[in-house]
Amino acid sequence: MEQIITWLQVNWLELFGTVAALAYLYFSIKQKIWLWPLGILTSLVYVFIFFNAKFYADAGLNFYYVIISIYGWYFWMNRKSNSKSESIPIKQTDKRLALQLTAASIVVFILIAFILKNYTDSTVPYGDAFTTSLSIIATWMLAKKILEQWLVWIVVDAVSMLLYIYKDLQITAVLFLVYTALAVYGYFEWKKSLAQTKPAYDN
């Protein structure tokens, strides 16, 4: 019992972030606007966790998450208020946007990897840069409510899980294992929802 209490005292913040992150993902799958305030809270927690673990790109990424969560919150509220439906519609990307997002992720990856490799003591610069660059793109896609964001998250979550195991962040690794499974579930849930409405895409 004493060991459990000691463990909770040491890891309480990571455990809290895990619970908040799971709630965030649940609301994402269910297309509930509460995902955005939870996203802000979770991101602030993980800024601290990742900085201490020397995941500098992930720490910086969570600052971006705070900003994009504010944008997503505003965008979803604004679109919902101008629509008769209960939520804004899910969209699908087209080939042009897919190429643009791929190009953007490559550029961001190269930039982040260069900074981490040359200006920090990161032990996983390329892995950190890879997950960070894709996460930036995927979060923007979530804000725009684009179906394929789930496919990007599947890759990000699976790779992140391996990185966190390597960095001895076991709780977060378990979280990202669950994330990977839920991202697969989220994709099919959104795809089912999309099939019930008329597909549309707008920038």
ROKESE-802455 format. One record per residue: x negated, y, z negated of N, C-alpha, C, CB in turn; residue number from 1. Coordinates in nm, 3 decimals. Atoms other than C-alpha are relative to their C-alpha. Glycine has a CB too. Example, Ala and Ser with C-alpha at 12.3 -4.5 7.8 and 13.67 -1.06 7.14 Angstrom:
2
((-0.089; -0.119; 0.000); (-1.230; -0.450; -0.780); (-0.090; 0.120; 0.000); (0.099; 0.003; -0.125); 1)
((0.082; -0.119; 0.006); (-1.367; -0.106; -0.714); (0.077; 0.109; -0.073); (-0.041; 0.046; 0.142); 2)
This chain:
203
((-0.083; -0.121; 0.000); (0.000; 0.000; 0.000); (-0.086; 0.125; 0.000); (0.094; 0.001; -0.121); 1)
((0.091; -0.114; 0.009); (-0.284; 0.234; -0.089); (-0.067; 0.027; 0.134); (-0.105; -0.024; -0.107); 2)
((0.063; -0.016; -0.131); (-0.447; 0.167; 0.247); (0.096; 0.065; 0.099); (-0.047; -0.137; 0.053); 3)
((-0.101; -0.058; -0.088); (-0.122; 0.253; 0.426); (0.014; 0.150; -0.026); (0.136; -0.070; -0.019); 4)
((-0.011; -0.141; 0.037); (-0.094; 0.582; 0.235); (-0.121; 0.078; 0.050); (0.014; 0.016; -0.153); 5)
((0.123; -0.065; -0.047); (-0.456; 0.666; 0.314); (0.003; 0.017; 0.152); (-0.124; -0.082; -0.042); 6)
((-0.009; -0.006; -0.147); (-0.400; 0.584; 0.680); (0.096; 0.109; 0.046); (0.044; -0.135; 0.057); 7)
((-0.100; -0.102; -0.035); (-0.090; 0.806; 0.693); (-0.054; 0.140; -0.026); (0.129; -0.021; -0.079); 8)
((0.059; -0.130; 0.031); (-0.280; 1.091; 0.529); (-0.099; 0.044; 0.107); (-0.069; -0.005; -0.136); 9)
((0.100; -0.030; -0.102); (-0.552; 1.069; 0.792); (0.063; 0.021; 0.137); (-0.103; -0.112; 0.008); 10)
((-0.056; 0.002; -0.136); (-0.328; 1.010; 1.094); (0.139; 0.062; 0.012); (0.005; -0.140; 0.048); 11)
((-0.140; -0.047; 0.000); (-0.005; 1.192; 1.005); (0.030; 0.092; 0.119); (0.030; 0.074; -0.130); 12)
((-0.026; -0.093; -0.110); (-0.046; 1.460; 1.272); (0.016; -0.074; 0.132); (-0.112; 0.104; 0.010); 13)
((-0.010; 0.079; -0.122); (-0.106; 1.209; 1.550); (0.131; -0.079; 0.002); (-0.120; -0.094; 0.013); 14)
((-0.125; 0.074; 0.009); (0.191; 1.005; 1.426); (0.119; 0.091; 0.027); (0.013; -0.066; -0.138); 15)
((-0.107; -0.098; -0.025); (0.414; 1.314; 1.422); (0.007; 0.035; 0.148); (-0.022; 0.126; -0.084); 16)
((0.005; -0.031; -0.143); (0.300; 1.403; 1.774); (0.056; -0.113; 0.084); (-0.141; 0.031; 0.043); 17)
((-0.051; 0.116; -0.072); (0.380; 1.051; 1.888); (0.152; -0.006; -0.004); (-0.057; -0.128; -0.059); 18)
((-0.146; 0.003; 0.014); (0.736; 1.062; 1.752); (0.064; 0.113; 0.082); (0.040; 0.012; -0.149); 19)
((-0.053; -0.114; -0.075); (0.797; 1.409; 1.900); (-0.011; -0.023; 0.150); (-0.074; 0.129; -0.039); 20)
((0.021; 0.025; -0.142); (0.654; 1.299; 2.234); (0.100; -0.103; 0.054); (-0.143; -0.048; 0.026); 21)
((-0.099; 0.100; -0.042); (0.884; 0.997; 2.248); (0.138; 0.062; 0.013); (0.004; -0.117; -0.099); 22)
((-0.128; -0.070; -0.009); (1.183; 1.219; 2.178); (0.003; 0.086; 0.127); (0.024; 0.088; -0.126); 23)
((0.012; -0.082; -0.122); (1.061; 1.450; 2.457); (0.025; -0.085; 0.125); (-0.140; 0.065; 0.007); 24)
((-0.016; 0.086; -0.117); (1.044; 1.161; 2.702); (0.144; -0.049; 0.012); (-0.096; -0.119; -0.008); 25)
((-0.140; 0.044; -0.001); (1.391; 1.038; 2.601); (0.089; 0.108; 0.064); (0.049; -0.031; -0.144); 26)
((-0.080; -0.109; -0.056); (1.540; 1.380; 2.678); (-0.034; 0.024; 0.148); (-0.023; 0.128; -0.080); 27)
((0.037; -0.013; -0.141); (1.345; 1.388; 3.007); (0.078; -0.100; 0.085); (-0.152; -0.022; 0.019); 28)
((-0.071; 0.105; -0.073); (1.499; 1.059; 3.118); (0.149; 0.033; 0.009); (-0.021; -0.136; -0.067); 29)
((-0.142; -0.031; 0.006); (1.845; 1.174; 3.012); (0.035; 0.136; 0.060); (0.048; -0.005; -0.142); 30)
((-0.018; -0.130; -0.065); (1.796; 1.511; 3.187); (0.063; 0.103; -0.094); (0.087; -0.016; 0.124); 31)
((-0.050; -0.092; 0.099); (1.867; 1.704; 2.867); (-0.098; 0.115; -0.019); (0.025; -0.073; -0.133); 32)
((0.083; -0.119; 0.007); (1.740; 2.058; 2.831); (-0.084; 0.007; -0.128); (0.087; 0.123; 0.010); 33)
((0.075; 0.001; 0.124); (1.616; 1.984; 2.478); (-0.142; -0.052; 0.018); (0.071; -0.083; -0.102); 34)
((0.136; 0.048; -0.024); (1.309; 1.826; 2.636); (-0.100; 0.114; -0.004); (-0.007; -0.072; 0.135); 35)
((0.095; -0.111; -0.010); (1.157; 2.172; 2.681); (-0.046; 0.054; -0.134); (0.062; 0.111; 0.079); 36)
((0.052; -0.041; 0.131); (1.149; 2.297; 2.319); (-0.082; -0.109; -0.068); (0.115; 0.039; -0.091); 37)
((0.080; 0.109; 0.054); (1.026; 1.952; 2.218); (-0.136; -0.006; 0.069); (0.075; -0.135; 0.016); 38)
((0.125; -0.003; -0.074); (0.764; 1.980; 2.490); (-0.096; 0.104; -0.056); (0.025; 0.027; 0.147); 39)
((0.082; -0.105; 0.059); (0.639; 2.304; 2.338); (-0.060; -0.047; -0.132); (0.083; 0.129; -0.021); 40)
((0.046; 0.048; 0.130); (0.617; 2.151; 1.990); (-0.106; -0.109; 0.016); (0.118; -0.053; -0.082); 41)
((0.093; 0.111; -0.021); (0.446; 1.832; 2.110); (-0.133; 0.049; 0.056); (0.061; -0.104; 0.093); 42)
((0.122; -0.050; -0.063); (0.197; 2.023; 2.322); (-0.090; 0.072; -0.100); (0.035; 0.095; 0.115); 43)
((0.079; -0.072; 0.101); (0.087; 2.245; 2.033); (-0.070; -0.099; -0.094); (0.090; 0.095; -0.081); 44)
((0.061; 0.103; 0.086); (0.024; 1.935; 1.819); (-0.119; -0.064; 0.070); (0.105; -0.107; -0.038); 45)
((0.106; 0.072; -0.071); (-0.182; 1.766; 2.088); (-0.116; 0.090; 0.043); (0.057; -0.068; 0.120); 46)
((0.113; -0.090; -0.020); (-0.393; 2.076; 2.152); (-0.104; -0.027; -0.108); (0.045; 0.149; -0.001); 47)
((0.089; 0.023; 0.114); (-0.539; 2.019; 1.807); (-0.061; -0.141; 0.004); (0.076; 0.020; -0.131); 48)
((0.047; 0.139; -0.002); (-0.565; 1.639; 1.840); (-0.107; -0.022; 0.107); (0.117; -0.096; 0.022); 49)
((0.093; 0.024; -0.111); (-0.736; 1.640; 2.179); (-0.129; 0.080; -0.013); (0.068; 0.033; 0.132); 50)
((0.121; -0.079; 0.018); (-0.977; 1.920; 2.092); (-0.095; -0.070; -0.098); (0.035; 0.141; -0.050); 51)
((0.084; 0.071; 0.097); (-1.100; 1.724; 1.790); (-0.062; -0.126; 0.060); (0.083; -0.037; -0.122); 52)
((0.051; 0.122; -0.065); (-1.142; 1.413; 2.010); (-0.090; 0.031; 0.120); (0.116; -0.088; 0.044); 53)
((0.084; -0.046; -0.111); (-1.339; 1.619; 2.266); (0.061; -0.030; 0.137); (-0.138; -0.062; -0.009); 54)
((-0.072; 0.005; -0.127); (-1.073; 1.573; 2.534); (0.035; 0.145; 0.036); (0.129; -0.091; -0.009); 55)
((-0.018; -0.144; -0.017); (-1.121; 1.936; 2.632); (0.100; 0.034; 0.111); (-0.133; 0.064; 0.030); 56)
((-0.095; -0.027; -0.109); (-0.931; 1.919; 2.960); (0.143; -0.028; -0.046); (-0.035; -0.085; 0.124); 57)
((-0.133; 0.031; 0.051); (-0.637; 1.753; 2.786); (0.047; 0.104; -0.100); (0.001; -0.138; -0.065); 58)
((-0.036; -0.107; 0.093); (-0.645; 2.018; 2.514); (0.046; 0.123; 0.077); (-0.120; 0.035; -0.092); 59)
((-0.039; -0.112; -0.084); (-0.638; 2.288; 2.780); (0.129; -0.027; 0.074); (-0.110; 0.032; 0.098); 60)
((-0.123; 0.040; -0.070); (-0.368; 2.096; 2.965); (0.122; 0.026; -0.086); (-0.006; -0.147; 0.039); 61)
((-0.114; -0.019; 0.088); (-0.144; 2.119; 2.662); (0.036; 0.147; -0.019); (-0.026; -0.063; -0.134); 62)
((-0.032; -0.142; -0.007); (-0.173; 2.498; 2.668); (0.086; 0.026; 0.123); (-0.128; 0.087; 0.004); 63)
((-0.080; -0.011; -0.123); (-0.046; 2.472; 3.025); (0.140; -0.056; -0.022); (-0.069; -0.074; 0.117); 64)
((-0.131; 0.059; 0.028); (0.235; 2.245; 2.901); (0.092; 0.098; -0.074); (-0.017; -0.128; -0.083); 65)
((-0.080; -0.098; 0.074); (0.349; 2.518; 2.662); (0.058; 0.102; 0.098); (-0.086; 0.072; -0.107); 66)
((-0.045; -0.100; -0.097); (0.368; 2.768; 2.949); (0.104; -0.059; 0.095); (-0.120; 0.055; 0.081); 67)
((-0.093; 0.060; -0.096); (0.538; 2.530; 3.194); (0.129; -0.043; -0.069); (-0.065; -0.121; 0.070); 68)
((-0.121; 0.035; 0.074); (0.782; 2.421; 2.922); (0.091; 0.123; -0.015); (-0.036; -0.057; -0.139); 69)
((-0.078; -0.124; 0.006); (0.889; 2.782; 2.878); (0.064; 0.027; 0.136); (-0.089; 0.121; -0.044); 70)
((-0.054; -0.019; -0.135); (0.928; 2.809; 3.256); (0.110; -0.100; 0.031); (-0.113; -0.013; 0.105); 71)
((-0.100; 0.102; -0.027); (1.114; 2.479; 3.281); (0.128; 0.024; -0.077); (-0.055; -0.136; -0.034); 72)
((-0.116; -0.031; 0.084); (1.345; 2.577; 2.996); (0.084; 0.110; 0.065); (-0.044; 0.043; -0.142); 73)
((-0.069; -0.112; -0.066); (1.429; 2.906; 3.171); (0.062; -0.045; 0.132); (-0.097; 0.116; 0.025); 74)
((-0.047; 0.044; -0.132); (1.463; 2.741; 3.514); (0.123; -0.088; -0.013); (-0.112; -0.075; 0.076); 75)
((-0.114; 0.091; 0.019); (1.696; 2.466; 3.391); (0.123; 0.075; -0.051); (-0.037; -0.113; -0.097); 76)
((-0.113; -0.077; 0.052); (1.911; 2.711; 3.194); (0.060; 0.090; 0.107); (-0.045; 0.085; -0.120); 77)
((-0.047; -0.092; -0.103); (1.931; 2.956; 3.482); (0.075; -0.073; 0.110); (-0.116; 0.077; 0.060); 78)
((-0.065; 0.077; -0.106); (2.016; 2.692; 3.745); (0.130; -0.062; -0.049); (-0.093; -0.108; 0.051); 79)
((-0.120; 0.062; 0.055); (2.266; 2.524; 3.514); (0.113; 0.102; -0.012); (-0.030; -0.062; -0.137); 80)
((-0.103; -0.103; 0.017); (2.448; 2.853; 3.446); (0.061; 0.041; 0.133); (-0.058; 0.121; -0.069); 81)
((-0.051; -0.035; -0.133); (2.487; 2.906; 3.821); (0.060; -0.119; 0.073); (-0.112; 0.059; 0.084); 82)
((-0.054; 0.121; -0.061); (2.617; 2.554; 3.883); (0.122; -0.048; -0.077); (-0.107; -0.110; 0.005); 83)
((-0.120; 0.053; 0.064); (2.953; 2.393; 3.812); (-0.027; -0.136; -0.065); (0.113; -0.012; 0.102); 84)
((0.032; 0.131; 0.056); (2.784; 2.061; 3.729); (-0.064; 0.016; -0.137); (-0.094; -0.079; 0.094); 85)
((0.055; -0.004; 0.134); (2.657; 1.970; 3.383); (-0.151; 0.017; -0.001); (0.036; -0.125; -0.072); 86)
((0.144; -0.016; -0.007); (2.296; 1.968; 3.497); (-0.041; 0.030; 0.143); (-0.073; -0.127; -0.052); 87)
((0.046; -0.030; -0.135); (2.088; 2.083; 3.792); (-0.031; -0.131; 0.073); (-0.124; 0.093; -0.004); 88)
((0.016; 0.126; -0.073); (2.054; 1.823; 4.070); (-0.145; -0.046; 0.010); (0.057; 0.014; 0.139); 89)
((0.130; 0.060; -0.026); (1.760; 1.587; 4.111); (-0.031; 0.015; 0.148); (-0.005; -0.149; -0.043); 90)
((0.041; -0.016; -0.139); (1.561; 1.645; 4.430); (-0.108; -0.103; 0.034); (-0.053; 0.144; 0.025); 91)
((0.110; 0.084; -0.048); (1.320; 1.442; 4.640); (-0.097; 0.086; 0.078); (0.052; -0.118; 0.086); 92)
((0.100; -0.075; -0.074); (0.996; 1.570; 4.782); (0.001; -0.043; 0.146); (-0.140; -0.019; -0.061); 93)
((0.015; 0.036; -0.141); (0.927; 1.576; 5.155); (-0.149; -0.015; 0.030); (0.066; 0.108; 0.093); 94)
((0.139; 0.028; -0.035); (0.607; 1.494; 5.342); (-0.088; 0.125; -0.014); (-0.009; -0.053; 0.142); 95)
((0.078; -0.124; 0.008); (0.496; 1.857; 5.360); (-0.037; 0.033; -0.143); (0.077; 0.115; 0.061); 96)
((0.027; -0.030; 0.139); (0.529; 1.915; 4.987); (-0.091; -0.105; -0.062); (0.131; 0.009; -0.079); 97)
((0.085; 0.107; 0.052); (0.371; 1.577; 4.911); (-0.146; 0.025; 0.035); (0.046; -0.137; 0.055); 98)
((0.136; -0.031; -0.043); (0.064; 1.676; 5.112); (-0.055; 0.121; -0.076); (-0.005; 0.026; 0.150); 99)
((0.042; -0.119; 0.073); (0.051; 2.016; 4.941); (-0.036; -0.034; -0.144); (0.110; 0.106; 0.004); 100)
((0.025; 0.038; 0.138); (0.071; 1.861; 4.597); (-0.124; -0.088; -0.012); (0.121; -0.073; -0.058); 101)
((0.120; 0.085; -0.001); (-0.194; 1.600; 4.684); (-0.125; 0.086; 0.013); (0.007; -0.102; 0.115); 102)
((0.114; -0.090; -0.021); (-0.429; 1.871; 4.810); (-0.027; 0.082; -0.126); (0.026; 0.094; 0.119); 103)
((0.016; -0.080; 0.122); (-0.366; 2.082; 4.500); (-0.061; -0.083; -0.112); (0.136; 0.057; -0.044); 104)
((0.053; 0.085; 0.107); (-0.437; 1.790; 4.267); (-0.148; -0.031; 0.022); (0.080; -0.131; -0.009); 105)
((0.141; 0.026; -0.032); (-0.767; 1.716; 4.446); (-0.087; 0.120; -0.035); (-0.017; -0.035; 0.148); 106)
((0.074; -0.123; 0.030); (-0.880; 2.077; 4.418); (-0.014; 0.020; -0.151); (0.070; 0.122; 0.063); 107)
((0.002; -0.016; 0.146); (-0.785; 2.094; 4.050); (-0.091; -0.104; -0.064); (0.142; -0.011; -0.057); 108)
((0.086; 0.105; 0.053); (-0.959; 1.761; 3.983); (-0.148; 0.037; 0.014); (0.028; -0.133; 0.071); 109)
((0.140; -0.036; -0.026); (-1.285; 1.878; 4.141); (-0.044; 0.113; -0.092); (-0.019; 0.042; 0.148); 110)
((0.032; -0.115; 0.084); (-1.276; 2.207; 3.949); (-0.015; -0.041; -0.147); (0.109; 0.107; 0.013); 111)
((0.005; 0.041; 0.140); (-1.201; 2.047; 3.611); (-0.118; -0.093; -0.026); (0.131; -0.068; -0.040); 112)
((0.111; 0.093; 0.016); (-1.453; 1.766; 3.660); (-0.134; 0.074; -0.003); (0.000; -0.104; 0.113); 113)
((0.124; -0.080; -0.005); (-1.725; 2.019; 3.748); (-0.022; 0.072; -0.133); (0.006; 0.104; 0.116); 114)
((0.011; -0.073; 0.127); (-1.653; 2.225; 3.435); (-0.034; -0.095; -0.115); (0.130; 0.076; -0.031); 115)
((0.023; 0.095; 0.109); (-1.638; 1.923; 3.205); (-0.140; -0.062; 0.006); (0.104; -0.110; 0.004); 116)
((0.130; 0.065; -0.019); (-1.952; 1.766; 3.351); (-0.116; 0.093; -0.035); (-0.014; -0.050; 0.143); 117)
((0.113; -0.093; 0.011); (-2.165; 2.078; 3.339); (0.005; 0.094; -0.120); (-0.007; 0.081; 0.123); 118)
((-0.011; -0.101; 0.104); (-2.032; 2.292; 3.056); (0.060; -0.050; -0.131); (0.081; 0.112; 0.051); 119)
((-0.051; 0.056; 0.126); (-1.896; 2.056; 2.788); (-0.074; -0.128; -0.034); (0.153; -0.026; 0.009); 120)
((0.060; 0.128; 0.041); (-2.003; 1.748; 2.594); (0.101; -0.114; 0.014); (-0.050; 0.008; -0.145); 121)
((-0.100; 0.103; -0.024); (-1.707; 1.546; 2.723); (-0.068; -0.131; 0.039); (0.100; 0.044; 0.110); 122)
((0.055; 0.132; -0.031); (-1.784; 1.174; 2.734); (0.076; -0.069; 0.113); (0.003; -0.087; -0.124); 123)
((-0.080; 0.058; -0.109); (-1.516; 1.103; 2.995); (0.046; 0.112; 0.096); (0.124; -0.076; -0.057); 124)
((-0.038; -0.117; -0.080); (-1.525; 1.404; 3.231); (0.087; -0.032; 0.120); (-0.123; 0.069; 0.048); 125)
((-0.075; 0.030; -0.121); (-1.393; 1.232; 3.542); (0.138; -0.057; -0.033); (-0.078; -0.099; 0.088); 126)
((-0.130; 0.052; 0.041); (-1.119; 1.036; 3.367); (0.089; 0.109; -0.055); (-0.018; -0.110; -0.104); 127)
((-0.075; -0.112; 0.057); (-1.013; 1.345; 3.174); (0.049; 0.093; 0.110); (-0.087; 0.077; -0.100); 128)
((-0.038; -0.088; -0.111); (-1.013; 1.554; 3.492); (0.108; -0.062; 0.087); (-0.123; 0.033; 0.085); 129)
((-0.098; 0.070; -0.083); (-0.814; 1.291; 3.681); (0.139; 0.009; -0.061); (-0.040; -0.148; 0.018); 130)
((-0.132; -0.003; 0.063); (-0.532; 1.266; 3.430); (0.052; 0.142; -0.016); (-0.005; -0.069; -0.137); 131)
((-0.041; -0.139; 0.017); (-0.530; 1.641; 3.372); (0.054; 0.059; 0.129); (-0.116; 0.083; -0.051); 132)
((-0.043; -0.057; -0.128); (-0.504; 1.736; 3.739); (0.136; -0.056; 0.042); (-0.104; -0.028; 0.109); 133)
((-0.129; 0.059; -0.037); (-0.219; 1.490; 3.802); (0.111; 0.044; -0.096); (-0.011; -0.153; 0.001); 134)
((-0.100; -0.043; 0.097); (-0.042; 1.596; 3.483); (0.051; 0.141; 0.030); (-0.057; -0.006; -0.141); 135)
((-0.039; -0.136; -0.038); (-0.042; 1.959; 3.596); (0.104; -0.005; 0.111); (-0.123; 0.083; 0.044); 136)
((-0.092; 0.013; -0.114); (0.126; 1.858; 3.921); (0.132; -0.062; -0.045); (-0.064; -0.085; 0.112); 137)
((-0.120; 0.073; 0.042); (0.371; 1.617; 3.755); (0.091; 0.087; -0.086); (-0.038; -0.127; -0.077); 138)
((-0.082; -0.085; 0.087); (0.485; 1.872; 3.496); (0.072; 0.107; 0.081); (-0.086; 0.065; -0.108); 139)
((-0.066; -0.095; -0.091); (0.556; 2.128; 3.768); (0.117; -0.068; 0.072); (-0.101; 0.059; 0.103); 140)
((-0.106; 0.075; -0.067); (0.756; 1.861; 3.951); (0.118; -0.026; -0.093); (-0.054; -0.133; 0.053); 141)
((-0.107; 0.019; 0.098); (0.951; 1.790; 3.631); (0.082; 0.127; -0.016); (-0.057; -0.043; -0.135); 142)
((-0.070; -0.128; 0.013); (1.033; 2.159; 3.595); (0.093; 0.024; 0.117); (-0.101; 0.116; -0.011); 143)
((-0.082; -0.013; -0.120); (1.167; 2.151; 3.952); (0.097; -0.117; 0.017); (-0.089; 0.010; 0.122); 144)
((-0.086; 0.118; 0.003); (1.342; 1.821; 3.874); (-0.012; -0.083; 0.128); (0.145; 0.042; -0.021); 145)
((0.030; 0.080; -0.118); (1.176; 1.622; 4.155); (-0.021; -0.145; -0.042); (-0.125; 0.056; 0.075); 146)
((-0.001; 0.141; 0.036); (1.226; 1.245; 4.140); (-0.140; -0.060; -0.011); (0.081; -0.079; 0.100); 147)
((0.129; 0.068; -0.009); (0.872; 1.146; 4.237); (-0.097; 0.037; -0.112); (-0.065; 0.030; 0.132); 148)
((0.087; -0.031; 0.113); (0.725; 1.310; 3.927); (-0.020; -0.122; -0.089); (0.059; 0.115; -0.082); 149)
((0.013; 0.121; 0.082); (0.792; 0.978; 3.752); (-0.111; -0.092; 0.053); (0.133; -0.075; -0.005); 150)
((0.105; 0.084; -0.058); (0.560; 0.796; 3.995); (-0.138; 0.052; -0.038); (0.014; -0.006; 0.153); 151)
((0.127; -0.059; 0.042); (0.282; 1.039; 3.914); (-0.026; -0.029; -0.147); (0.000; 0.154; 0.026); 152)
((0.017; 0.026; 0.143); (0.343; 0.994; 3.542); (-0.037; -0.144; -0.028); (0.127; 0.035; -0.074); 153)
((0.038; 0.141; 0.021); (0.316; 0.616; 3.573); (-0.151; -0.016; 0.010); (0.071; -0.092; 0.103); 154)
((0.145; 0.006; -0.019); (-0.038; 0.655; 3.704); (-0.072; 0.071; -0.114); (-0.041; 0.062; 0.135); 155)
((0.063; -0.079; 0.106); (-0.129; 0.926; 3.452); (0.005; -0.074; -0.134); (0.070; 0.137; -0.012); 156)
((-0.016; 0.065; 0.130); (0.008; 0.735; 3.154); (-0.083; -0.126; -0.013); (0.146; -0.033; -0.023); 157)
((0.078; 0.125; 0.004); (-0.159; 0.405; 3.244); (-0.150; 0.029; -0.015); (0.025; -0.082; 0.128); 158)
((0.142; -0.036; 0.009); (-0.501; 0.566; 3.296); (-0.030; 0.064; -0.135); (-0.040; 0.096; 0.115); 159)
((0.019; -0.066; 0.130); (-0.460; 0.782; 2.984); (-0.008; -0.102; -0.112); (0.113; 0.099; -0.027); 160)
((0.001; 0.104; 0.103); (-0.385; 0.474; 2.775); (-0.138; -0.063; -0.012); (0.106; -0.108; 0.033); 161)
((0.134; 0.060; 0.001); (-0.719; 0.321; 2.875); (-0.104; 0.096; -0.057); (-0.040; -0.042; 0.143); 162)
((0.093; -0.100; 0.052); (-0.903; 0.645; 2.799); (0.013; 0.014; -0.152); (0.024; 0.135; 0.067); 163)
((-0.021; -0.017; 0.144); (-0.747; 0.674; 2.453); (-0.046; -0.123; -0.079); (0.147; 0.028; -0.028); 164)
((0.056; 0.120; 0.063); (-0.838; 0.314; 2.371); (-0.152; 0.016; -0.012); (0.036; -0.129; 0.083); 165)
((0.144; -0.022; -0.001); (-1.195; 0.401; 2.466); (-0.043; 0.101; -0.106); (-0.045; 0.047; 0.137); 166)
((0.032; -0.105; 0.096); (-1.187; 0.710; 2.242); (0.053; -0.029; -0.140); (0.056; 0.132; 0.048); 167)
((-0.045; 0.045; 0.132); (-1.039; 0.514; 1.948); (0.119; 0.080; -0.053); (-0.115; 0.010; -0.097); 168)
((-0.127; -0.064; 0.038); (-0.705; 0.700; 1.947); (0.110; -0.104; 0.017); (0.028; 0.130; 0.086); 169)
((-0.088; 0.116; -0.018); (-0.502; 0.386; 1.889); (0.148; 0.037; 0.004); (-0.024; -0.098; -0.111); 170)
((-0.141; -0.038; 0.002); (-0.172; 0.553; 1.802); (0.040; 0.063; 0.133); (0.028; 0.098; -0.116); 171)
((-0.030; -0.066; -0.127); (-0.185; 0.772; 2.111); (-0.006; -0.100; 0.115); (-0.099; 0.115; 0.025); 172)
((0.006; 0.103; -0.104); (-0.286; 0.470; 2.322); (0.129; -0.080; 0.006); (-0.119; -0.095; -0.025); 173)
((-0.128; 0.071; 0.005); (0.024; 0.285; 2.205); (0.111; 0.087; 0.058); (0.033; -0.042; -0.144); 174)
((-0.098; -0.095; -0.054); (0.229; 0.596; 2.282); (-0.002; -0.001; 0.152); (-0.027; 0.141; -0.052); 175)
((0.009; -0.006; -0.145); (0.099; 0.601; 2.638); (0.032; -0.134; 0.066); (-0.137; 0.045; 0.041); 176)
((-0.050; 0.127; -0.050); (0.169; 0.230; 2.681); (0.152; 0.006; 0.011); (-0.044; -0.117; -0.092); 177)
((-0.145; -0.018; -0.003); (0.528; 0.308; 2.591); (0.039; 0.100; 0.109); (0.052; 0.048; -0.138); 178)
((-0.023; -0.099; -0.105); (0.512; 0.615; 2.817); (0.002; -0.064; 0.138); (-0.109; 0.109; -0.005); 179)
((0.009; 0.064; -0.132); (0.409; 0.398; 3.111); (0.127; -0.078; 0.031); (-0.122; -0.092; 0.007); 180)
((-0.123; 0.079; -0.018); (0.703; 0.162; 3.061); (0.121; 0.091; 0.018); (0.022; -0.094; -0.120); 181)
((-0.114; -0.090; -0.008); (0.947; 0.449; 3.008); (-0.001; 0.084; 0.128); (0.003; 0.092; -0.121); 182)
((0.008; -0.072; -0.127); (0.818; 0.632; 3.315); (0.058; -0.084; 0.113); (-0.146; 0.038; 0.031); 183)
((-0.060; 0.091; -0.098); (0.911; 0.326; 3.521); (0.152; 0.003; -0.015); (-0.055; -0.145; -0.017); 184)
((-0.144; -0.005; 0.029); (1.253; 0.325; 3.354); (0.059; 0.133; 0.045); (0.027; -0.022; -0.150); 185)
((-0.047; -0.133; -0.037); (1.288; 0.700; 3.406); (0.015; 0.016; 0.150); (-0.093; 0.106; -0.052); 186)
((-0.007; -0.009; -0.146); (1.215; 0.668; 3.776); (0.128; -0.064; 0.051); (-0.121; -0.068; 0.063); 187)
((-0.119; 0.068; -0.048); (1.494; 0.416; 3.830); (0.128; 0.065; -0.050); (-0.003; -0.146; -0.041); 188)
((-0.117; -0.071; 0.051); (1.735; 0.611; 3.609); (0.028; 0.125; 0.084); (-0.022; 0.040; -0.148); 189)
((-0.017; -0.120; -0.083); (1.676; 0.931; 3.807); (0.041; -0.038; 0.142); (-0.130; 0.084; 0.002); 190)
((-0.034; 0.046; -0.135); (1.693; 0.739; 4.134); (0.147; -0.039; 0.007); (-0.089; -0.118; 0.042); 191)
((-0.141; 0.038; 0.007); (2.030; 0.596; 4.029); (0.088; 0.125; -0.004); (0.026; -0.089; -0.123); 192)
((-0.076; -0.125; 0.011); (2.152; 0.943; 3.935); (0.001; 0.075; 0.133); (-0.060; 0.089; -0.110); 193)
((0.010; -0.067; -0.130); (2.029; 1.083; 4.267); (0.093; -0.065; 0.101); (-0.144; -0.004; 0.051); 194)
((-0.085; 0.073; -0.095); (2.219; 0.813; 4.458); (0.148; 0.035; -0.016); (-0.020; -0.150; -0.016); 195)
((-0.140; -0.035; 0.027); (2.540; 0.935; 4.297); (0.035; 0.142; 0.044); (0.029; -0.015; -0.146); 196)
((-0.021; -0.136; -0.048); (2.493; 1.286; 4.433); (-0.058; 0.015; 0.139); (-0.063; 0.103; -0.096); 197)
((0.055; -0.026; -0.133); (2.410; 1.435; 4.769); (-0.142; 0.051; -0.014); (0.088; 0.103; 0.078); 198)
((0.137; -0.044; 0.011); (2.031; 1.462; 4.803); (-0.019; 0.138; 0.061); (-0.093; -0.099; 0.067); 199)
((0.031; -0.134; -0.051); (1.899; 1.813; 4.846); (-0.133; 0.041; -0.053); (0.109; 0.104; -0.039); 200)
((0.130; -0.051; 0.048); (1.564; 1.983; 4.822); (-0.014; 0.146; 0.037); (-0.116; -0.083; 0.059); 201)
((0.030; -0.141; -0.028); (1.472; 2.346; 4.795); (-0.121; 0.039; -0.080); (0.120; 0.092; -0.032); 202)
((0.119; -0.047; 0.068); (1.149; 2.518; 4.705); (0.039; 0.105; -0.105); (-0.100; 0.059; 0.100); 203)
